[in-house]
Amino acid sequence: MRTVLITGASSGIGEACARVLASESNYRLLLCARRVNRLEKLRDRILDSYPDCEIFCFELDVREREQVEMALNNLPADWNSIDILINNAGLSQGLESLENGDTGDWDRMIDTNVKGLLYVTKYCIPKMVNSGMPHIINLGSIAGKEVYPKGNVYCATKHAVDALTQAMRIDLLEKGIKVTSIDPGMVETEFSEVRFKGDKERAQDVYKGLTPLCGQDIAEIIAFVLSRPAHVNINDLLVMPTAQATGTIVKRTS
């Protein structure tokens, strides 16, 4: 039985990962997010379908280093060893040129996407070294492979995730910890709604006239990556909807 910690598990790709991994018989789920009420509802829904699944939920804002340290250093004894870390927590805020950017948005993206990933990883690594098959999966983005207009700081944070993933792979080689980057294109979750600060109509326009990826698509890919034998690591996986060629070039039917 492998214990997997999923950050940002209350919605989107994180929630989908919890559901997909719960459907398999060899995972215990450590789920964390800021919205603990949503986590608890997710836990209850999963247990309705998979009553034998072991799940522990806790509130965590990955931006707060002291909170991350305290939460991960005070897990119940039977949850203190982690086999898999899925660094899913992340967001985008705004879509403005640099001179019109909101510095609060910049801080939130940098604190969540870069510093939050670092904090969680730092405090998880000691809990992974005794695992038989330790694995870190970082959720990157097509935005970590190319830059698009007005994506400036968000793209910068995802480029940082790409660089950190490569660095982790080097630093953790001697510890036998696999490190994988999963880099999606357009995925219809709450991502665009968060980016546009609750403007549902603007968020829906992002996906109009095409079929985007969904959280389930990415979760199933992650489950496949985790199922590879010990000698196989998938370093970097870029996945796009069929209707998307680059970060900005898409084919719409209307």
PyMOL commands that set and color helices and strands:
alter all, ss='L'
color gray80, all
select helices_A, chain A and resi 12-22+36-49+65-73+77-79+98-100+103-128+142-144+152-171+173-175+191-195+200-206+215-226
alter helices_A, ss='H'
color red, helices_A
select strands_A, chain A and resi 2-6+27-33+55-59+84-87+135-139+178-184+236-239
alter strands_A, ss='S'
color yellow, strands_A
deselect
rebuild
show_as cartoon
